[in-house]
């Protein structure tokens, strides 16, 4: 068995990353979304899950075409 390879892989699993939005250092596996296939560090986003959820909620379209409808002024 290749114990050196397993130790290096387990070291990557507990990596910490700093969120680009909030600036806090968080656990890579628990607090960041995986955006690409692969096991490398680059397969995880640079924005934490909490900041991603806040951004999506703020940018979500709140009004639709039906809400903006007014009676036409002929």
N, C-alpha and C positions, 0 to 999 in steps of 0.2 A: 504494500500500500504506500501511496505517496503522502506522507504526513505533512511535508513542507507545503504542498499544494493546498491541502485542507486548512492548514493554519492561516495561510495567506487569504483564502476565501472567507474564512470566519472573521478575519480582521476587517474585511470590507463590509460585512453585515452590520457592524456596530459603528459605522462612520457617522460623524456629525457634519451638518452643513448649515451655513448661515443663509437665512431667507433674504432674498434681495429686496423684498417689500418692507418687512417689519424689522429686519436686522437682528433677529434673535437666532441663537444657535440651537438647532433641534436635531433629533434623531432622524437619520435619513430614511430608514425603513418605515417608521411609524407616522411621520409628519409630512412626508412629501409624496406626491403622486408619481407613479411610474408611467412615463410617457413613450418609451421605446422598448423594443424587445432587447434582451441581453441582460447580463449580470453586472455590467460595469457601473461606475458612478455616474457616467454621463446619461444613463437611461432614466434618471430621475429628474423631475423639474427643479427649477431654482427658486420657485415660489411655494411656500408651505400650503398645506391644505386649508388652513383657516383663512389665509389671505386670498386664496383662490376662490373660496366660497363667498367672501365679502365682495370681491371684484365682480363675480358673476351676478350676484344679487343687485348690486348698484347699477350695472350696465344692462340689466334685463329691461326689455321694452315694457313700460308700464301702461302705455296707452295704445289702443288699437284703432283701426280705422272706424269701427263702430262707435267708439267713445268720442271721436272728433267730429262725428256727423252733426251737421246743423241743417235746419230747414233752408232750402235755397231761397235767396232773395231775388225774385224775378223782376 
